[in-house]
Structure formats: structure tokens, C-alpha cells
Amino acid sequence: MSWSRDEPRGYHHGNLREALIHAALELIAKKGAAGFTFAEAARFAGVSPAAPYRHFRDRDELMASVALRGFEQFEAALARAWDDGRPDAFVALERLGKAYLEFARTQPAYYSAMFEAGVPAGADPALRSAGDRAFAVLRGAAERLCATAPPGGRPPALMVALHIWAMAHGTASLFGRGDGAQRTLPIAPAELLEAQVLVYLRGLGVRATRT
């Protein structure tokens, strides 16, 4: 189940780890990923400052756990949208872009923990693996798209995946947020992203061929 800032805090401290993750999410929604301390998360969860150390080494480990859960939900959302490239790679890519923006809009606290908390992904193997799995959905889409280009001029799939990721992330961060960081835009963020990606792919010689 995904978390939203409107979810009631009806958890029990019999599961302190879960209580602290929920507290961190609520504090991220209120103050941003860097706007609170480990002790404040404990206080928000209604426990003593020493209690969180039963489950987390420090604040970074707590934030890594929040980000891990976010990446797991993110990967699932992207995989559902991509749907193994059905009915064709370009239709599926459009869904994938919309899913990326939708996650940033509806889960801003998770999104912030994943990309703005400053927790080194390499310091937590599980977090790194979750991030890699989410990116693998984008890379798989890029491989399918690049396969439609002429054999002699196919761009590297990894490069294409990274560029599409950068476009999606930039659009989400600037115009698709579900919090106060969102900028105004005269068109829908999904339309902007779709146009960016199509222009980019056309420049590489990758053109949509509808089935």
C-alpha cells in the first residue's frame, strides 16, 4: 500500500520501525528531506530519542529505508506502465513517462527521499539494488526503442535510457511535483515530456511506427 500525507497515523508502537518510517514520511512532507533530525523523527513518532537506535543506526539509515520502500513502489509502477512494451514500444513509452510523473505527483515524500535526501545509494546494497531495478525498466524500454533504428546507426541503449531518465526526472522535479516545489507550466507535464522524448528520439533516427 502506498503512503500519502493524508493517511491517519493510526499505527502502533509495537512496530516501532514502521512508526519511524511513517514519521519520516510525514516530516518530509512538512519540511523536506533535509528538514528534520533523527531525534525529531523519534519525537514525531511518540518515542524517546534513544528508541530509534533499536532499528536504525542513524538518520541516514532511516532515510535509506524510506527511499528503499519508495524505489520498490516506483519500480512496480514503471513495470506496470511499460507492460513489456505492449502493444508497441512507443505507446508503452508514453505510458511509462506518465507513470514516472504520476509517482512524483502522488508520492512526493517518497520521491524526495529517493532523490533528494543525500543518502549515498552505494552505502546500502538493498537501496542500490532497488534503484537499479527501477532504472532497468527504463533501460529495457530504451533497448526496445533502439532496436527499431537502422542497424548501422543504432544509438547505445544505456545512453538513451539515461537521457530519457534525465528528461523525465527534470520534468517531474520542475513541473510535476505534488508539493510546494512545483512550477507552473502552460501545458500538462506529460505533454511536455512526450514532446521532449519524441524530438530526442527523432534526432537519433528512432521513429515511431505504430502497429
C-alpha positions in Angstrom: 0.0 0.0 0.0 1.4 3.4 -0.9 1.6 6.2 1.7 0.1 9.6 1.4 0.3 12.6 3.8 -3.4 12.3 4.5 -3.1 8.8 5.9 -4.0 8.8 9.6 -1.2 8.0 12.0 -3.0 5.0 13.5 0.0 2.7 13.7 1.1 1.0 16.9 4.5 1.3 18.5 4.6 -2.4 18.7 6.1 -1.9 15.3 8.5 0.9 16.0 10.3 0.5 12.7 7.1 1.1 10.8 6.2 4.0 13.1 9.5 5.7 12.4 9.2 5.3 8.6 5.7 6.8 8.7 7.0 9.7 10.9 9.9 10.3 8.5 7.4 10.4 5.5 5.2 12.9 7.3 8.2 15.1 8.3 9.5 15.0 4.7 6.0 16.2 3.5 6.1 19.0 6.0 9.8 20.1 6.0 11.6 18.4 3.1 14.1 15.5 3.1 16.8 17.5 4.9 14.5 19.5 7.2 14.4 17.3 10.4 16.7 15.4 12.7 16.7 11.8 13.9 15.5 13.0 17.3 12.7 14.9 15.7 11.6 11.8 13.9 11.5 9.9 17.2 9.5 12.7 18.8 7.1 12.8 16.0 6.6 9.0 16.3 6.0 9.5 20.0 9.0 7.7 21.3 12.2 8.6 23.2 15.2 9.9 21.3 17.0 6.6 22.1 14.3 4.3 20.8 15.0 4.6 17.1 18.5 3.1 17.6 16.9 -0.2 18.2 16.1 -0.3 14.4 18.3 2.3 12.7 22.0 3.1 13.1 21.3 6.8 12.4 19.1 9.2 10.4 20.8 8.1 7.1 19.8 4.5 7.7 16.2 5.6 8.4 16.1 7.7 5.2 17.6 4.8 3.2 14.8 2.6 4.4 12.2 5.2 3.3 13.9 5.5 -0.1 14.1 1.7 -0.5 10.4 1.4 0.0 9.8 4.3 -2.4 12.0 2.6 -5.1 10.1 -0.7 -4.7 6.8 1.1 -5.3 8.4 3.1 -8.1 9.7 0.0 -9.9 6.3 -1.6 -9.7 4.5 1.4 -11.1 7.0 1.7 -14.0 6.8 -2.0 -14.8 3.0 -1.9 -14.9 3.1 1.0 -17.2 5.7 -0.4 -19.6 3.8 -3.8 -19.7 6.7 -5.4 -21.6 6.3 -2.9 -24.4 2.7 -3.7 -25.4 1.1 -3.0 -27.8 4.3 -1.3 -29.2 7.3 0.3 -27.7 6.2 3.9 -28.4 2.8 3.5 -26.9 4.3 1.8 -23.9 7.0 4.5 -23.6 4.3 7.2 -23.4 2.6 5.3 -20.5 6.0 4.9 -18.8 6.6 8.6 -18.9 3.1 9.3 -17.5 3.7 6.8 -14.7 7.0 8.4 -13.8 5.3 11.8 -13.5 2.3 10.3 -11.6 4.6 8.8 -9.0 6.3 12.1 -8.4 2.9 13.9 -8.2 1.2 11.4 -5.9 4.1 10.3 -3.7 6.2 13.5 -3.2 7.6 12.3 0.2 8.9 9.1 -1.2 10.2 10.8 -4.3 12.1 13.3 -2.2 13.5 10.6 0.0 14.6 8.7 -3.1 16.3 11.6 -4.9 16.9 14.5 -2.5 17.8 13.0 0.9 21.5 12.8 0.0 21.8 9.2 1.2 24.6 7.5 -0.8 23.0 4.6 -2.7 26.2 2.7 -2.6 26.2 2.6 1.2 23.2 0.4 1.3 23.2 -2.6 -1.1 19.4 -3.1 -0.8 18.8 0.5 -1.8 21.2 0.4 -4.6 19.6 -2.8 -5.9 16.1 -1.3 -5.7 17.3 1.8 -7.6 18.9 -0.4 -10.2 15.8 -2.4 -10.7 13.7 0.7 -11.3 16.2 2.0 -13.8 16.3 -1.4 -15.5 12.7 -0.8 -16.6 13.8 2.4 -18.4 16.8 0.6 -19.9 14.7 -2.2 -21.2 12.4 0.3 -22.8 15.4 2.0 -24.4 16.7 -1.3 -25.7 13.4 -2.0 -27.4 13.3 1.5 -28.9 16.8 1.4 -30.2 16.1 -1.9 -31.9 13.7 0.0 -34.2 16.5 2.2 -35.5 18.5 1.2 -38.7 21.2 -1.4 -37.7 24.1 0.8 -38.8 23.1 3.8 -36.7 21.6 2.4 -33.6 22.4 4.6 -30.5 23.7 2.9 -27.3 20.7 1.8 -25.3 22.3 2.8 -22.0 22.8 6.4 -23.2 19.2 6.6 -24.4 17.9 5.3 -21.1 20.0 7.8 -19.2 18.8 10.7 -21.4 15.2 9.7 -21.1 15.6 9.3 -17.3 17.1 12.8 -17.1 14.2 14.3 -19.1 11.6 12.5 -17.0 13.3 13.4 -13.8 13.7 17.1 -14.8 10.1 17.4 -15.9 8.9 15.7 -12.7 11.1 17.8 -10.4 10.3 21.1 -12.0 6.7 20.8 -13.1 5.2 17.5 -11.9 5.6 17.6 -8.1 2.8 17.1 -5.7 4.2 19.5 -3.2 5.1 23.2 -3.0 8.2 22.8 -5.2 6.1 22.5 -8.4 6.5 25.2 -11.0 3.6 26.4 -13.2 3.5 25.2 -16.8 1.1 26.3 -19.6 0.8 22.7 -20.8 0.4 19.4 -19.0 3.8 18.0 -17.7 3.0 14.7 -19.5 2.6 16.6 -22.8 5.9 18.4 -22.3 7.8 15.1 -21.5 6.2 13.3 -24.5 7.3 16.1 -26.9 10.9 16.1 -25.4 11.3 12.4 -25.8 9.8 12.3 -29.3 12.1 15.1 -30.5 15.1 13.4 -28.9 14.4 10.0 -30.4 13.7 11.5 -33.9 17.1 13.2 -33.7 18.7 9.8 -33.1 16.8 8.3 -36.0 14.4 6.3 -33.8 10.9 7.0 -35.2 7.5 5.7 -34.1 6.0 3.1 -36.3 2.5 2.4 -35.0 1.2 -1.1 -35.3 
